[in-house]
């Protein structure tokens, strides 16, 4: 059957191509045009969808991530949700080490997405074996066929925006963008 252009193979095809919205009221006293890129339009409601998909697909292309492997990551929530979503749709197991500061609802949501979640104490140093960093590293060392995303130190994190967000903004503004202010939550 033929489908129109608004039918997608899966939710991962909806990552990116988020809209720009004119900011009129808040900037009414300012000179120029002001636009906001609304990353909440991604299926996981976050720009973290872009990095999760990009990092995982790059690991696949480089042969680092193979069918049947396990993806491991540390997270406070948004990136973990995005990694769990991409993992389940691509058929990977997902293990997330989260801080005990994460809300029970957020932890339940990660589990609902199919991730195995390790809740680690928030009040320990990063080099403490109980910290979510060290737990993720240990699990990666123990689990054969695992890939540790390591979002905080992975250069592909920024590359995801260089490869997708930047060109989208350029295209959406017809190359007329002069300034960019970026924040990540």
OpenMM code with the backbone's topology and positions (N, CA, C; nanometers):
from openmm import Vec3, app, unit

residues = "UNK UNK UNK UNK UNK UNK UNK UNK UNK UNK UNK UNK UNK UNK UNK UNK UNK UNK UNK UNK UNK UNK UNK UNK UNK UNK UNK UNK UNK UNK UNK UNK UNK UNK UNK UNK UNK UNK UNK UNK UNK UNK UNK UNK UNK UNK UNK UNK UNK UNK UNK UNK UNK UNK UNK UNK UNK UNK UNK UNK UNK UNK UNK UNK UNK UNK UNK UNK UNK UNK UNK UNK UNK UNK UNK UNK UNK UNK UNK UNK UNK UNK UNK UNK UNK UNK UNK UNK UNK UNK UNK UNK UNK UNK UNK UNK UNK UNK UNK UNK UNK UNK UNK UNK UNK UNK UNK UNK UNK UNK UNK UNK UNK UNK UNK UNK UNK UNK UNK UNK UNK UNK UNK UNK UNK UNK UNK UNK UNK UNK UNK UNK UNK UNK UNK UNK UNK UNK UNK UNK UNK UNK UNK UNK UNK UNK UNK UNK UNK UNK UNK UNK UNK UNK UNK UNK UNK UNK UNK UNK UNK UNK UNK UNK UNK UNK UNK UNK UNK UNK UNK UNK UNK UNK UNK UNK UNK UNK UNK UNK UNK UNK UNK UNK UNK".split()
positions = [
    Vec3(0.0841, -0.1170, 0.0000),
    Vec3(0.0000, 0.0000, 0.0000),
    Vec3(0.0892, 0.1241, 0.0000),
    Vec3(0.0505, 0.2239, -0.0737),
    Vec3(0.1218, 0.3505, -0.0762),
    Vec3(0.0703, 0.4394, 0.0361),
    Vec3(0.1635, 0.5072, 0.1024),
    Vec3(0.1284, 0.5990, 0.2104),
    Vec3(0.1753, 0.7382, 0.1740),
    Vec3(0.1128, 0.8379, 0.2369),
    Vec3(0.1600, 0.9735, 0.2133),
    Vec3(0.2847, 0.9998, 0.2969),
    Vec3(0.3423, 1.1173, 0.2837),
    Vec3(0.4698, 1.1483, 0.3468),
    Vec3(0.4614, 1.1598, 0.4987),
    Vec3(0.3426, 1.1578, 0.5566),
    Vec3(0.3281, 1.1706, 0.7011),
    Vec3(0.3109, 1.0374, 0.7721),
    Vec3(0.3486, 0.9283, 0.7076),
    Vec3(0.3463, 0.7963, 0.7692),
    Vec3(0.4908, 0.7533, 0.7894),
    Vec3(0.5241, 0.7131, 0.9112),
    Vec3(0.6618, 0.6828, 0.9471),
    Vec3(0.6761, 0.5360, 0.9848),
    Vec3(0.7975, 0.4840, 0.9685),
    Vec3(0.8245, 0.3441, 1.0046),
    Vec3(0.8158, 0.3233, 1.1554),
    Vec3(0.8677, 0.4171, 1.2330),
    Vec3(0.8569, 0.4104, 1.3782),
    Vec3(0.8832, 0.5485, 1.4365),
    Vec3(0.8724, 0.5588, 1.5673),
    Vec3(0.8820, 0.6884, 1.6343),
    Vec3(1.0205, 0.7526, 1.6191),
    Vec3(1.1231, 0.6734, 1.5919),
    Vec3(1.2572, 0.7299, 1.5750),
    Vec3(1.2647, 0.8216, 1.4532),
    Vec3(1.1795, 0.7967, 1.3554),
    Vec3(1.1764, 0.8837, 1.2373),
    Vec3(1.1228, 1.0235, 1.2698),
    Vec3(1.0652, 1.0395, 1.3877),
    Vec3(1.0103, 1.1691, 1.4279),
    Vec3(1.1117, 1.2542, 1.5034),
    Vec3(1.2311, 1.2005, 1.5272),
    Vec3(1.3334, 1.2783, 1.5977),
    Vec3(1.3913, 1.3823, 1.5031),
    Vec3(1.3958, 1.5059, 1.5521),
    Vec3(1.4490, 1.6159, 1.4722),
    Vec3(1.3409, 1.6853, 1.3928),
    Vec3(1.3845, 1.7780, 1.3096),
    Vec3(1.2927, 1.8600, 1.2302),
    Vec3(1.1863, 1.9256, 1.3177),
    Vec3(1.2313, 1.9740, 1.4326),
    Vec3(1.1415, 2.0418, 1.5246),
    Vec3(1.1175, 2.1854, 1.4780),
    Vec3(1.0045, 2.2412, 1.5139),
    Vec3(0.9705, 2.3745, 1.4623),
    Vec3(1.0450, 2.4877, 1.5309),
    Vec3(1.0528, 2.5974, 1.4586),
    Vec3(1.0934, 2.7256, 1.5156),
    Vec3(0.9652, 2.8062, 1.5352),
    Vec3(0.9546, 2.8694, 1.6492),
    Vec3(0.8363, 2.9495, 1.6788),
    Vec3(0.8811, 3.0928, 1.7078),
    Vec3(0.8122, 3.1890, 1.6461),
    Vec3(0.8448, 3.3307, 1.6675),
    Vec3(0.8091, 3.3713, 1.8102),
    Vec3(0.9019, 3.4411, 1.8735),
    Vec3(0.8785, 3.4954, 2.0077),
    Vec3(0.8410, 3.6429, 1.9890),
    Vec3(0.7144, 3.6728, 1.9948),
    Vec3(0.6679, 3.8083, 1.9668),
    Vec3(0.6473, 3.8905, 2.0936),
    Vec3(0.5734, 3.8376, 2.1881),
    Vec3(0.5406, 3.9163, 2.3074),
    Vec3(0.6629, 3.9422, 2.3932),
    Vec3(0.7371, 3.8400, 2.4238),
    Vec3(0.8502, 3.8541, 2.5155),
    Vec3(0.9613, 3.9421, 2.4573),
    Vec3(0.9638, 3.9565, 2.3261),
    Vec3(1.0688, 4.0360, 2.2603),
    Vec3(1.0130, 4.1623, 2.1948),
    Vec3(0.8933, 4.2005, 2.2318),
    Vec3(0.8275, 4.3139, 2.1638),
    Vec3(0.9066, 4.4441, 2.1740),
    Vec3(0.9853, 4.4603, 2.2773),
    Vec3(1.0652, 4.5829, 2.2932),
    Vec3(1.2061, 4.5685, 2.2366),
    Vec3(1.2330, 4.4581, 2.1719),
    Vec3(1.3674, 4.4314, 2.1190),
    Vec3(1.3681, 4.4427, 1.9670),
    Vec3(1.4825, 4.4831, 1.9149),
    Vec3(1.5005, 4.4948, 1.7707),
    Vec3(1.5415, 4.3586, 1.7152),
    Vec3(1.4838, 4.3198, 1.6060),
    Vec3(1.5201, 4.1953, 1.5413),
    Vec3(1.4105, 4.0903, 1.5512),
    Vec3(1.4399, 3.9736, 1.4963),
    Vec3(1.3486, 3.8593, 1.5012),
    Vec3(1.4051, 3.7570, 1.5989),
    Vec3(1.3183, 3.7012, 1.6794),
    Vec3(1.3601, 3.6037, 1.7795),
    Vec3(1.2775, 3.4772, 1.7617),
    Vec3(1.3475, 3.3657, 1.7568),
    Vec3(1.2828, 3.2375, 1.7338),
    Vec3(1.3277, 3.1375, 1.8397),
    Vec3(1.2404, 3.0437, 1.8716),
    Vec3(1.2752, 2.9371, 1.9657),
    Vec3(1.2607, 2.8026, 1.8951),
    Vec3(1.3601, 2.7182, 1.9077),
    Vec3(1.3558, 2.5822, 1.8528),
    Vec3(1.2884, 2.4962, 1.9586),
    Vec3(1.1779, 2.4363, 1.9262),
    Vec3(1.0970, 2.3658, 2.0251),
    Vec3(1.1271, 2.2153, 2.0200),
    Vec3(1.2268, 2.1773, 2.0989),
    Vec3(1.2702, 2.0378, 2.1026),
    Vec3(1.1694, 1.9468, 2.1719),
    Vec3(1.0713, 2.0060, 2.2396),
    Vec3(0.9657, 1.9262, 2.3017),
    Vec3(0.8810, 1.8539, 2.1966),
    Vec3(0.8976, 1.8893, 2.0701),
    Vec3(0.8257, 1.8218, 1.9630),
    Vec3(0.8904, 1.6880, 1.9259),
    Vec3(1.0076, 1.6582, 1.9796),
    Vec3(1.0666, 1.5255, 1.9625),
    Vec3(0.9811, 1.4247, 2.0387),
    Vec3(0.9816, 1.2972, 1.9981),
    Vec3(0.8938, 1.1991, 2.0635),
    Vec3(0.9201, 1.1827, 2.2131),
    Vec3(1.0429, 1.2032, 2.2579),
    Vec3(1.0737, 1.1969, 2.4001),
    Vec3(1.0649, 1.3327, 2.4667),
    Vec3(1.0189, 1.4318, 2.3923),
    Vec3(0.9978, 1.5688, 2.4396),
    Vec3(1.1270, 1.6389, 2.4818),
    Vec3(1.2389, 1.6013, 2.4192),
    Vec3(1.3674, 1.6563, 2.4605),
    Vec3(1.4678, 1.6518, 2.3458),
    Vec3(1.5635, 1.7432, 2.3515),
    Vec3(1.6758, 1.7402, 2.2566),
    Vec3(1.7619, 1.6167, 2.2793),
    Vec3(1.7458, 1.5519, 2.3933),
    Vec3(1.8244, 1.4319, 2.4245),
    Vec3(1.7920, 1.3176, 2.3288),
    Vec3(1.6753, 1.3212, 2.2663),
    Vec3(1.6430, 1.2198, 2.1644),
    Vec3(1.7457, 1.2227, 2.0525),
    Vec3(1.7859, 1.3424, 2.0139),
    Vec3(1.8843, 1.3572, 1.9063),
    Vec3(2.0164, 1.2905, 1.9431),
    Vec3(2.0645, 1.3172, 2.0650),
    Vec3(2.1952, 1.2615, 2.1014),
    Vec3(2.1879, 1.1111, 2.1191),
    Vec3(2.0786, 1.0619, 2.1782),
    Vec3(2.0650, 0.9170, 2.1974),
    Vec3(2.0671, 0.8453, 2.0627),
    Vec3(1.9869, 0.8922, 1.9687),
    Vec3(1.9812, 0.8291, 1.8371),
    Vec3(2.1153, 0.8401, 1.7653),
    Vec3(2.1757, 0.9568, 1.7695),
    Vec3(2.3023, 0.9789, 1.6985),
    Vec3(2.4138, 0.8916, 1.7556),
    Vec3(2.4292, 0.8908, 1.8863),
    Vec3(2.5367, 0.8123, 1.9478),
    Vec3(2.5170, 0.6636, 1.9207),
    Vec3(2.3948, 0.6161, 1.9342),
    Vec3(2.3679, 0.4733, 1.9112),
    Vec3(2.3889, 0.4375, 1.7650),
    Vec3(2.3417, 0.5205, 1.6737),
    Vec3(2.3616, 0.4893, 1.5310),
    Vec3(2.5090, 0.4965, 1.4911),
    Vec3(2.5840, 0.5873, 1.5489),
    Vec3(2.7277, 0.5932, 1.5202),
    Vec3(2.7980, 0.4682, 1.5737),
    Vec3(2.7577, 0.4211, 1.6912),
    Vec3(2.8160, 0.2978, 1.7470),
    Vec3(2.7833, 0.1788, 1.6575),
    Vec3(2.6633, 0.1778, 1.6005),
    Vec3(2.6260, 0.0709, 1.5071),
    Vec3(2.7127, 0.0782, 1.3812),
    Vec3(2.7241, 0.1978, 1.3228),
    Vec3(2.8018, 0.2145, 1.1993),
    Vec3(2.9475, 0.1767, 1.2179),
    Vec3(3.0015, 0.2040, 1.3366),
    Vec3(3.1426, 0.1741, 1.3642),
    Vec3(3.1643, 0.0298, 1.4091),
    Vec3(3.0565, -0.0478, 1.4190),
    Vec3(3.0683, -0.1874, 1.4593),
    Vec3(3.0905, -0.2071, 1.6081),
    Vec3(3.0747, -0.1014, 1.6856),
    Vec3(3.0915, -0.1095, 1.8306),
    Vec3(2.9679, -0.1717, 1.8939),
    Vec3(2.8524, -0.1474, 1.8351),
    Vec3(2.7242, -0.1947, 1.8865),
    Vec3(2.6653, -0.2912, 1.7855),
    Vec3(2.6375, -0.4132, 1.8320),
    Vec3(2.5878, -0.5183, 1.7437),
    Vec3(2.4564, -0.5745, 1.7983),
    Vec3(2.3778, -0.6407, 1.7139),
    Vec3(2.2528, -0.7004, 1.7628),
    Vec3(2.2784, -0.7884, 1.8850),
    Vec3(2.1900, -0.7738, 1.9834),
    Vec3(2.2024, -0.8512, 2.1058),
    Vec3(2.2841, -0.7838, 2.2140),
    Vec3(2.3488, -0.6704, 2.1819),
    Vec3(2.4307, -0.6002, 2.2798),
    Vec3(2.3433, -0.5250, 2.3808),
    Vec3(2.4088, -0.4778, 2.4846),
    Vec3(2.3433, -0.4027, 2.5915),
    Vec3(2.4007, -0.2619, 2.5955),
    Vec3(2.3123, -0.1641, 2.6039),
    Vec3(2.3526, -0.0248, 2.6146),
    Vec3(2.3452, 0.0153, 2.7611),
    Vec3(2.4536, 0.0757, 2.8105),
    Vec3(2.4624, 0.1178, 2.9502),
    Vec3(2.4874, 0.2683, 2.9546),
    Vec3(2.4210, 0.3349, 3.0503),
    Vec3(2.4402, 0.4790, 3.0634),
    Vec3(2.4078, 0.5272, 3.2035),
    Vec3(2.4684, 0.6396, 3.2400),
    Vec3(2.4329, 0.7137, 3.3609),
    Vec3(2.3347, 0.8219, 3.3188),
    Vec3(2.2394, 0.8527, 3.4060),
    Vec3(2.1405, 0.9519, 3.3665),
    Vec3(2.0706, 1.0125, 3.4868),
    Vec3(2.0247, 1.1334, 3.4671),
    Vec3(1.9360, 1.1970, 3.5643),
    Vec3(1.7925, 1.1845, 3.5170),
    Vec3(1.7734, 1.1451, 3.3933),
    Vec3(1.6371, 1.1243, 3.3454),
    Vec3(1.6149, 1.1392, 3.1973),
    Vec3(1.6309, 1.2618, 3.1423),
    Vec3(1.5946, 1.2844, 3.0020),
    Vec3(1.6763, 1.2017, 2.9046),
    Vec3(1.8077, 1.1997, 2.9211),
    Vec3(1.8903, 1.1205, 2.8301),
    Vec3(1.8592, 0.9731, 2.8480),
    Vec3(1.8380, 0.9315, 2.9720),
    Vec3(1.8040, 0.7917, 2.9982),
    Vec3(1.6758, 0.7504, 2.9287),
    Vec3(1.5754, 0.8369, 2.9346),
    Vec3(1.4498, 0.8073, 2.8658),
    Vec3(1.4747, 0.7914, 2.7164),
    Vec3(1.5506, 0.8850, 2.6594),
    Vec3(1.5784, 0.8802, 2.5152),
    Vec3(1.6581, 0.7557, 2.4784),
    Vec3(1.7572, 0.7206, 2.5590),
    Vec3(1.8372, 0.6006, 2.5314),
    Vec3(1.7509, 0.4756, 2.5437),
    Vec3(1.6646, 0.4703, 2.6461),
    Vec3(1.5754, 0.3558, 2.6617),
    Vec3(1.4813, 0.3436, 2.5415),
    Vec3(1.4282, 0.4571, 2.4957),
    Vec3(1.3366, 0.4564, 2.3814),
    Vec3(1.4071, 0.4062, 2.2554),
    Vec3(1.5254, 0.4602, 2.2269),
    Vec3(1.5989, 0.4175, 2.1075),
    Vec3(1.6392, 0.2706, 2.1209),
    Vec3(1.6836, 0.2310, 2.2397),
    Vec3(1.7271, 0.0921, 2.2625),
    Vec3(1.6148, -0.0064, 2.2356),
    Vec3(1.4985, 0.0181, 2.2946),
    Vec3(1.3876, -0.0771, 2.2792),
    Vec3(1.3446, -0.0868, 2.1323),
    Vec3(1.3427, 0.0259, 2.0623),
    Vec3(1.2994, 0.0234, 1.9226),
    Vec3(1.4034, -0.0402, 1.8303),
    Vec3(1.5294, -0.0366, 1.8706),
    Vec3(1.6353, -0.0981, 1.7904),
    Vec3(1.6684, -0.2393, 1.8383),
    Vec3(1.6048, -0.2843, 1.9469),
    Vec3(1.6213, -0.4208, 1.9932),
    Vec3(1.7384, -0.4455, 2.0875),
    Vec3(1.7856, -0.3431, 2.1540),
    Vec3(1.8959, -0.3586, 2.2491),
    Vec3(1.8425, -0.3616, 2.3917),
    Vec3(1.9131, -0.4341, 2.4793),
    Vec3(1.8860, -0.4237, 2.6217),
    Vec3(1.9428, -0.2908, 2.6683),
    Vec3(1.8844, -0.2354, 2.7721),
    Vec3(1.9270, -0.1055, 2.8217),
    Vec3(1.9379, -0.1104, 2.9734),
    Vec3(2.0533, -0.0686, 3.0234),
    Vec3(2.0760, -0.0588, 3.1677),
    Vec3(2.1118, 0.0858, 3.1984),
    Vec3(2.0412, 0.1431, 3.2956),
    Vec3(2.0650, 0.2818, 3.3332),
    Vec3(2.0995, 0.2908, 3.4815),
    Vec3(2.2075, 0.3603, 3.5121),
    Vec3(2.2447, 0.3908, 3.6500),
    Vec3(2.1969, 0.5327, 3.6773),
    Vec3(2.1085, 0.5482, 3.7735),
    Vec3(2.0503, 0.6790, 3.8032),
    Vec3(2.0799, 0.7198, 3.9463),
    Vec3(2.0797, 0.8478, 3.9682),
    Vec3(2.1001, 0.9046, 4.1003),
    Vec3(1.9736, 0.8879, 4.1835),
    Vec3(1.9915, 0.8689, 4.3120),
    Vec3(1.8761, 0.8566, 4.4021),
    Vec3(1.7973, 0.9880, 4.4099),
    Vec3(1.8523, 1.0976, 4.3546),
    Vec3(1.7784, 1.2239, 4.3483),
    Vec3(1.6686, 1.2196, 4.2428),
    Vec3(1.6764, 1.1234, 4.1515),
    Vec3(1.5733, 1.1114, 4.0484),
    Vec3(1.4403, 1.0756, 4.1142),
    Vec3(1.3346, 1.1321, 4.0634),
    Vec3(1.2031, 1.1075, 4.1229),
    Vec3(1.1587, 0.9634, 4.0980),
    Vec3(1.0797, 0.9083, 4.1889),
    Vec3(1.0268, 0.7730, 4.1677),
    Vec3(0.9496, 0.7612, 4.0361),
    Vec3(0.8771, 0.8679, 3.9993),
    Vec3(0.8021, 0.8655, 3.8727),
    Vec3(0.8963, 0.8520, 3.7525),
    Vec3(1.0082, 0.9254, 3.7577),
    Vec3(1.1053, 0.9198, 3.6485),
    Vec3(1.1676, 0.7802, 3.6402),
    Vec3(1.1993, 0.7229, 3.7545),
    Vec3(1.2568, 0.5882, 3.7587),
    Vec3(1.1564, 0.4864, 3.7055),
    Vec3(1.0304, 0.4994, 3.7460),
    Vec3(0.9262, 0.4091, 3.6950),
    Vec3(0.9102, 0.4229, 3.5447),
    Vec3(0.9190, 0.5462, 3.4949),
    Vec3(0.9057, 0.5686, 3.3505),
    Vec3(1.0198, 0.4993, 3.2754),
    Vec3(1.1424, 0.5067, 3.3283),
    Vec3(1.2561, 0.4397, 3.2641),
    Vec3(1.2346, 0.2886, 3.2610),
    Vec3(1.1834, 0.2351, 3.3703),
    Vec3(1.1549, 0.0913, 3.3762),
    Vec3(1.0448, 0.0539, 3.2776),
    Vec3(0.9439, 0.1398, 3.2678),
    Vec3(0.8345, 0.1150, 3.1739),
    Vec3(0.8849, 0.1121, 3.0298),
    Vec3(0.9900, 0.1914, 3.0029),
    Vec3(1.0490, 0.1925, 2.8686),
    Vec3(1.1327, 0.0672, 2.8428),
    Vec3(1.1451, -0.0201, 2.9433),
    Vec3(1.2177, -0.1449, 2.9238),
    Vec3(1.3593, -0.1452, 2.9794),
    Vec3(1.3999, -0.0363, 3.0425),
    Vec3(1.5357, -0.0296, 3.0967),
    Vec3(1.5440, -0.0998, 3.2318),
    Vec3(1.6572, -0.1617, 3.2561),
    Vec3(1.6888, -0.2114, 3.3897),
    Vec3(1.7566, -0.0946, 3.4594),
    Vec3(1.7062, -0.0574, 3.5770),
    Vec3(1.7517, 0.0637, 3.6440),
    Vec3(1.8216, 0.0304, 3.7756),
    Vec3(1.9398, 0.0861, 3.7922),
    Vec3(2.0145, 0.0776, 3.9177),
    Vec3(2.0096, 0.2155, 3.9820),
    Vec3(1.9492, 0.2254, 4.0993),
    Vec3(1.9418, 0.3527, 4.1706),
    Vec3(2.0630, 0.3608, 4.2628),
    Vec3(2.1419, 0.4661, 4.2445),
    Vec3(2.2683, 0.4831, 4.3163),
    Vec3(2.2601, 0.6052, 4.4072),
    Vec3(2.3269, 0.6005, 4.5235),
    Vec3(2.3196, 0.7135, 4.6162),
    Vec3(2.3753, 0.8425, 4.5549),
    Vec3(2.3023, 0.9504, 4.5768),
    Vec3(2.3426, 1.0797, 4.5213),
    Vec3(2.4487, 1.1483, 4.6057),
    Vec3(2.4581, 1.1121, 4.7314),
    Vec3(2.5453, 1.1845, 4.8241),
    Vec3(2.6843, 1.1228, 4.8357),
    Vec3(2.7329, 1.0610, 4.7283),
    Vec3(2.8681, 1.0045, 4.7287),
    Vec3(2.9502, 1.0713, 4.6189),
    Vec3(3.0817, 1.0698, 4.6356),
    Vec3(3.1714, 1.1291, 4.5350),
    Vec3(3.1646, 1.0502, 4.4044),
    Vec3(3.1973, 1.1170, 4.2956),
    Vec3(3.1924, 1.0530, 4.1636),
    Vec3(3.2822, 0.9301, 4.1551),
    Vec3(3.3918, 0.9280, 4.2312),
    Vec3(3.4824, 0.8131, 4.2254),
    Vec3(3.4480, 0.7039, 4.3269),
    Vec3(3.3409, 0.7226, 4.4036),
    Vec3(3.2944, 0.6211, 4.4980),
    Vec3(3.2356, 0.5043, 4.4181),
    Vec3(3.2664, 0.3799, 4.4534),
    Vec3(3.2152, 0.2649, 4.3765),
    Vec3(3.0632, 0.2568, 4.3715),
    Vec3(2.9947, 0.3286, 4.4611),
    Vec3(2.8476, 0.3274, 4.4618),
    Vec3(2.7882, 0.4371, 4.3739),
    Vec3(2.8711, 0.5314, 4.3251),
    Vec3(2.8193, 0.6418, 4.2429),
    Vec3(2.7653, 0.5871, 4.1117),
    Vec3(2.6749, 0.6612, 4.0516),
    Vec3(2.6179, 0.6100, 3.9272),
    Vec3(2.7207, 0.6026, 3.8160),
    Vec3(2.8237, 0.6835, 3.8202),
    Vec3(2.9317, 0.6737, 3.7217),
    Vec3(3.0048, 0.5404, 3.7351),
    Vec3(3.0436, 0.5089, 3.8583),
    Vec3(3.1213, 0.3867, 3.8825),
    Vec3(3.0359, 0.2613, 3.8634),
    Vec3(2.9083, 0.2683, 3.8995),
    Vec3(2.8194, 0.1538, 3.8780),
    Vec3(2.8072, 0.1250, 3.7285),
    Vec3(2.7883, 0.2276, 3.6481),
    Vec3(2.7785, 0.2090, 3.5028),
    Vec3(2.9089, 0.1518, 3.4466),
    Vec3(3.0222, 0.2045, 3.4913),
    Vec3(3.1520, 0.1526, 3.4448),
    Vec3(3.1696, 0.0062, 3.4834),
    Vec3(3.1341, -0.0269, 3.6081),
    Vec3(3.1479, -0.1649, 3.6547),
    Vec3(3.0598, -0.2587, 3.5731),
    Vec3(2.9355, -0.2197, 3.5515),
    Vec3(2.8440, -0.3035, 3.4731),
    Vec3(2.8969, -0.3236, 3.3312),
    Vec3(2.9506, -0.2172, 3.2733),
    Vec3(3.0089, -0.2277, 3.1394),
    Vec3(3.1237, -0.3277, 3.1372),
    Vec3(3.2085, -0.3240, 3.2400),
    Vec3(3.3208, -0.4184, 3.2478),
    Vec3(3.2736, -0.5619, 3.2693),
    Vec3(3.1624, -0.5784, 3.3413),
    Vec3(3.1123, -0.7121, 3.3745),
    Vec3(3.0271, -0.7745, 3.2642),
    Vec3(2.9587, -0.6933, 3.1866),
    Vec3(2.8630, -0.7456, 3.0882),
    Vec3(2.9274, -0.7509, 2.9505),
    Vec3(2.9471, -0.8707, 2.9036),
    Vec3(3.0040, -0.8897, 2.7696),
    Vec3(2.9046, -0.8366, 2.6658),
    Vec3(2.9562, -0.7713, 2.5646),
    Vec3(2.8698, -0.7172, 2.4597),
    Vec3(2.7940, -0.5938, 2.5056),
    Vec3(2.8541, -0.5175, 2.5956),
    Vec3(2.7884, -0.3940, 2.6384),
    Vec3(2.8639, -0.2736, 2.5835),
    Vec3(2.7898, -0.1662, 2.5673),
    Vec3(2.8448, -0.0391, 2.5218),
    Vec3(2.8040, 0.0658, 2.6239),
    Vec3(2.9027, 0.1371, 2.6768),
    Vec3(2.8778, 0.2445, 2.7733),
    Vec3(2.8748, 0.3757, 2.6957),
    Vec3(2.7596, 0.4396, 2.6903),
    Vec3(2.7411, 0.5629, 2.6136),
    Vec3(2.8290, 0.6756, 2.6678),
    Vec3(2.8342, 0.6948, 2.7976),
    Vec3(2.9179, 0.7954, 2.8627),
    Vec3(2.8910, 0.9353, 2.8058),
    Vec3(2.7652, 0.9749, 2.8095),
    Vec3(2.7188, 1.0996, 2.7476),
    Vec3(2.7974, 1.2237, 2.7892),
    Vec3(2.8416, 1.2286, 2.9138),
    Vec3(2.9058, 1.3496, 2.9626),
    Vec3(3.0433, 1.3715, 2.9005),
    Vec3(3.1044, 1.2664, 2.8509),
    Vec3(3.2384, 1.2770, 2.7931),
    Vec3(3.2434, 1.2265, 2.6488),
    Vec3(3.1299, 1.2034, 2.5894),
    Vec3(3.1220, 1.1504, 2.4538),
    Vec3(3.1123, 1.2673, 2.3552),
    Vec3(3.2119, 1.2801, 2.2680),
    Vec3(3.2131, 1.3913, 2.1719),
    Vec3(3.0971, 1.3839, 2.0729),
    Vec3(3.0375, 1.2662, 2.0598),
    Vec3(2.9226, 1.2535, 1.9704),
    Vec3(2.8005, 1.3277, 2.0245),
    Vec3(2.8010, 1.3594, 2.1522),
    Vec3(2.6926, 1.4355, 2.2130),
    Vec3(2.6761, 1.5695, 2.1397),
    Vec3(2.7827, 1.6471, 2.1314),
    Vec3(2.7783, 1.7746, 2.0587),
    Vec3(2.7655, 1.7563, 1.9094),
    Vec3(2.8263, 1.6496, 1.8581),
    Vec3(2.8206, 1.6220, 1.7151),
    Vec3(2.6767, 1.6001, 1.6675),
    Vec3(2.5932, 1.5457, 1.7548),
    Vec3(2.4524, 1.5241, 1.7185),
    Vec3(2.3872, 1.6564, 1.6797),
    Vec3(2.4184, 1.7613, 1.7539),
    Vec3(2.3597, 1.8920, 1.7237),
    Vec3(2.4269, 1.9567, 1.6024),
    Vec3(2.5553, 1.9323, 1.5864),
    Vec3(2.6273, 1.9842, 1.4701),
    Vec3(2.5700, 1.9222, 1.3421),
    Vec3(2.5379, 1.7934, 1.3487),
    Vec3(2.4882, 1.7211, 1.2315),
    Vec3(2.3387, 1.7418, 1.2054),
    Vec3(2.2608, 1.7736, 1.3104),
    Vec3(2.1159, 1.7827, 1.2880),
    Vec3(2.0558, 1.9176, 1.3272),
    Vec3(2.0716, 1.9589, 1.4505),
    Vec3(2.0068, 2.0821, 1.4962),
    Vec3(2.0568, 2.2038, 1.4192),
    Vec3(2.1873, 2.2156, 1.4057),
    Vec3(2.2453, 2.3293, 1.3342),
    Vec3(2.1956, 2.3421, 1.1911),
    Vec3(2.2080, 2.2354, 1.1097),
    Vec3(2.1570, 2.2449, 0.9727),
    Vec3(2.0066, 2.2729, 0.9648),
    Vec3(1.9302, 2.2214, 1.0603),
    Vec3(1.7860, 2.2500, 1.0610),
    Vec3(1.7610, 2.3997, 1.0813),
    Vec3(1.8303, 2.4572, 1.1791),
    Vec3(1.8118, 2.6002, 1.2064),
    Vec3(1.8556, 2.6828, 1.0854),
    Vec3(1.9657, 2.6452, 1.0241),
    Vec3(2.0150, 2.7153, 0.9050),
    Vec3(1.9094, 2.7108, 0.7941),
    Vec3(1.8550, 2.5922, 0.7710),
    Vec3(1.7542, 2.5761, 0.6654),
    Vec3(1.6264, 2.6514, 0.7007),
    Vec3(1.5826, 2.6425, 0.8247),
    Vec3(1.4578, 2.7070, 0.8652),
    Vec3(1.4661, 2.8595, 0.8607),
    Vec3(1.5862, 2.9143, 0.8722),
    Vec3(1.6029, 3.0606, 0.8669),
    Vec3(1.6556, 3.1060, 0.7311),
    Vec3(1.6600, 3.0156, 0.6356),
    Vec3(1.7150, 3.0456, 0.5029),
    Vec3(1.8561, 3.1034, 0.5123),
    Vec3(1.9317, 3.0535, 0.6095),
    Vec3(2.0704, 3.0969, 0.6267),
    Vec3(2.0853, 3.2379, 0.6795),
    Vec3(1.9802, 3.2922, 0.7349),
    Vec3(1.9857, 3.4311, 0.7812),
    Vec3(2.0048, 3.4433, 0.9318),
    Vec3(2.0312, 3.3355, 1.0002),
    Vec3(2.0549, 3.3415, 1.1443),
    Vec3(2.1843, 3.4193, 1.1704),
    Vec3(2.1804, 3.5062, 1.2694),
    Vec3(2.3008, 3.5838, 1.3033),
    Vec3(2.3520, 3.5504, 1.4427),
    Vec3(2.2641, 3.5105, 1.5325),
    Vec3(2.3033, 3.4774, 1.6689),
    Vec3(2.2275, 3.3545, 1.7149),
    Vec3(2.2922, 3.2778, 1.8001),
    Vec3(2.2272, 3.1586, 1.8560),
    Vec3(2.2544, 3.1544, 2.0054),
    Vec3(2.1497, 3.1376, 2.0821),
    Vec3(2.1623, 3.1171, 2.2256),
    Vec3(2.1074, 2.9778, 2.2521),
    Vec3(2.1851, 2.8953, 2.3205),
    Vec3(2.1495, 2.7566, 2.3396),
    Vec3(2.1539, 2.7214, 2.4858),
    Vec3(2.0549, 2.6503, 2.5318),
    Vec3(2.0600, 2.5981, 2.6679),
    Vec3(2.0136, 2.4544, 2.6642),
    Vec3(2.0667, 2.3757, 2.7530),
    Vec3(2.0305, 2.2351, 2.7592),
    Vec3(1.9792, 2.2055, 2.8989),
    Vec3(1.8675, 2.1374, 2.9058),
    Vec3(1.8099, 2.1003, 3.0353),
    Vec3(1.8227, 1.9531, 3.0583),
] * unit.nanometer
topology = app.Topology()
chain = topology.addChain("A")
for resn in residues:
    res = topology.addResidue(resn, chain)
    for name in ("N", "CA", "C"):
        topology.addAtom(name, app.Element.getBySymbol(name[0]), res)
